[in-house]
Amino acid sequence: MCADKKIIMITGATRGIGFAAAQLLGSRDATVVIGSRDRERAESAASKLGCHFVQLDICDQRSVNSAATLLTERFGRLDVLVNNSAILLDHYASLLDLKPEVLCETLETNLIGTLRVTQAFLSLLQQSPSPRIINLSSGAG
Ligand SMILES: NC(=O)c1ccc[n+]([C@@H]2O[C@H](COP(=O)([O-])OP(=O)(O)OC[C@H]3O[C@@H](n4cnc5c(N)ncnc54)[C@H](OP(=O)(O)O)[C@@H]3O)[C@@H](O)[C@H]2O)c1
């Protein structure tokens, strides 16, 4: 690993926008680490992308802490954290008829999970000369 290569961690990157971002950034000479709740999915996506992976459930504090420890041991710093993981459980509901349990689950992942990851990776980001946090959102957010 080159010391001047950016180290970029993308949560939930086995498919969709996260996967595409990992592909793009990997082709631009960055060291990319993708996260997924599922080890097999992560391993398979990482082998297609030629990048690193880490098992990561952003709703599970222990999983998040383990991922941060692994990156600390392997790289010692993080230059870019891309908070991509999110769920969209009800595409069509307006806020006025959204079921409270759907809202709770959504906030647990999209809001609390994102905050949990950001807090856990902050000290690693602080080891970078120019740390960045990129949060993805949507109209639903
Ligand atoms: N698609 C759109 O039109 C659109 C538009 C605007 C914004 N966005 C935003 O772009 C981002 C990606 O969207 P997408 O459409 O590419 O989504 P997607 O294909 O549904 O992928 C979402 C990813 O989130 C991960 N994830 C879900 N719950 C998780 C958890 N508890 N812990 C860790 N990872 C979790 C999943 O990873 P695993 O299942 O592998 O763990 C999955 O790879 C989201 O933040 C979304 O809000 C999307």
The ligand as an SDF file (V2000), in Angstrom:
LIG
                    3D

 48 52  0  0  0  0  0  0  0  0999 V2000
  -31.0460    4.7630   -5.5030 N   0  0  0  0  0  0  0  0  0  0  0  0
  -31.4750    6.0280   -5.5350 C   0  0  0  0  0  0  0  0  0  0  0  0
  -32.2620    6.4470   -6.4000 O   0  0  0  0  0  0  0  0  0  0  0  0
  -30.9500    7.0310   -4.5200 C   0  0  0  0  0  0  0  0  0  0  0  0
  -31.3140    8.3520   -4.6630 C   0  0  0  0  0  0  0  0  0  0  0  0
  -30.8430    9.2950   -3.7690 C   0  0  0  0  0  0  0  0  0  0  0  0
  -30.0160    8.8840   -2.7330 C   0  0  0  0  0  0  0  0  0  0  0  0
  -29.6900    7.6010   -2.5830 N   0  0  0  0  0  0  0  0  0  0  0  0
  -28.8250    7.2350   -1.4530 C   0  0  0  0  0  0  0  0  0  0  0  0
  -27.6800    6.5180   -1.9170 O   0  0  0  0  0  0  0  0  0  0  0  0
  -27.3040    5.5150   -0.9600 C   0  0  0  0  0  0  0  0  0  0  0  0
  -27.2370    4.1590   -1.6300 C   0  0  0  0  0  0  0  0  0  0  0  0
  -28.4720    3.9010   -2.2440 O   0  0  0  0  0  0  0  0  0  0  0  0
  -28.6880    2.6040   -3.1550 P   0  0  0  0  0  0  0  0  0  0  0  0
  -29.9230    2.8360   -3.9470 O   0  0  0  0  0  0  0  0  0  0  0  0
  -27.4120    2.2660   -3.8350 O   0  0  0  0  0  0  0  0  0  0  0  0
  -29.0660    1.5320   -2.0200 O   0  0  0  0  0  0  0  0  0  0  0  0
  -29.0770   -0.0610   -2.0440 P   0  0  0  0  0  0  0  0  0  0  0  0
  -28.7600   -0.6220   -3.3790 O   0  0  0  0  0  0  0  0  0  0  0  0
  -30.3620   -0.4730   -1.3740 O   0  0  0  0  0  0  0  0  0  0  0  0
  -27.8640   -0.3830   -1.0710 O   0  0  0  0  0  0  0  0  0  0  0  0
  -27.9020    0.0460    0.2420 C   0  0  0  0  0  0  0  0  0  0  0  0
  -26.7670   -0.5860    0.9940 C   0  0  0  0  0  0  0  0  0  0  0  0
  -26.9850   -0.2840    2.3790 O   0  0  0  0  0  0  0  0  0  0  0  0
  -26.5100   -1.3620    3.1150 C   0  0  0  0  0  0  0  0  0  0  0  0
  -27.1650   -1.4510    4.4210 N   0  0  0  0  0  0  0  0  0  0  0  0
  -28.4930   -1.4530    4.7230 C   0  0  0  0  0  0  0  0  0  0  0  0
  -28.6700   -1.5980    6.0480 N   0  0  0  0  0  0  0  0  0  0  0  0
  -27.4260   -1.6880    6.5870 C   0  0  0  0  0  0  0  0  0  0  0  0
  -26.9240   -1.8690    7.8930 C   0  0  0  0  0  0  0  0  0  0  0  0
  -27.7350   -2.0030    8.9670 N   0  0  0  0  0  0  0  0  0  0  0  0
  -25.5880   -1.9110    8.0900 N   0  0  0  0  0  0  0  0  0  0  0  0
  -24.7440   -1.7890    7.0290 C   0  0  0  0  0  0  0  0  0  0  0  0
  -25.1360   -1.6390    5.7680 N   0  0  0  0  0  0  0  0  0  0  0  0
  -26.4750   -1.5940    5.5530 C   0  0  0  0  0  0  0  0  0  0  0  0
  -26.7200   -2.6190    2.2830 C   0  0  0  0  0  0  0  0  0  0  0  0
  -25.5760   -3.4090    2.4940 O   0  0  0  0  0  0  0  0  0  0  0  0
  -25.6030   -4.9700    2.9320 P   0  0  0  0  0  0  0  0  0  0  0  0
  -26.9970   -5.4900    2.6890 O   0  0  0  0  0  0  0  0  0  0  0  0
  -24.5680   -5.5920    2.0570 O   0  0  0  0  0  0  0  0  0  0  0  0
  -25.2060   -4.9400    4.3600 O   0  0  0  0  0  0  0  0  0  0  0  0
  -26.7170   -2.0970    0.8500 C   0  0  0  0  0  0  0  0  0  0  0  0
  -25.5500   -2.4420    0.1510 O   0  0  0  0  0  0  0  0  0  0  0  0
  -28.3200    5.5880    0.1770 C   0  0  0  0  0  0  0  0  0  0  0  0
  -27.7830    6.3750    1.2090 O   0  0  0  0  0  0  0  0  0  0  0  0
  -29.5140    6.2850   -0.4610 C   0  0  0  0  0  0  0  0  0  0  0  0
  -30.2650    7.0120    0.4900 O   0  0  0  0  0  0  0  0  0  0  0  0
  -30.1240    6.6430   -3.4610 C   0  0  0  0  0  0  0  0  0  0  0  0
  1  2  1  0
  2  3  2  0
  2  4  1  0
  4  5  1  0
  4 48  2  0
  5  6  2  0
  6  7  1  0
  7  8  2  0
  8  9  1  0
  8 48  1  0
  9 10  1  0
  9 46  1  0
 10 11  1  0
 11 12  1  0
 11 44  1  0
 12 13  1  0
 13 14  1  0
 14 15  2  0
 14 16  1  0
 14 17  1  0
 17 18  1  0
 18 19  2  0
 18 20  1  0
 18 21  1  0
 21 22  1  0
 22 23  1  0
 23 24  1  0
 23 42  1  0
 24 25  1  0
 25 26  1  0
 25 36  1  0
 26 27  1  0
 26 35  1  0
 27 28  2  0
 28 29  1  0
 29 30  1  0
 29 35  2  0
 30 31  1  0
 30 32  2  0
 32 33  1  0
 33 34  2  0
 34 35  1  0
 36 37  1  0
 36 42  1  0
 37 38  1  0
 38 39  2  0
 38 40  1  0
 38 41  1  0
 42 43  1  0
 44 45  1  0
 44 46  1  0
 46 47  1  0
M  CHG  2   8   1  16  -1
M  END
$$$$
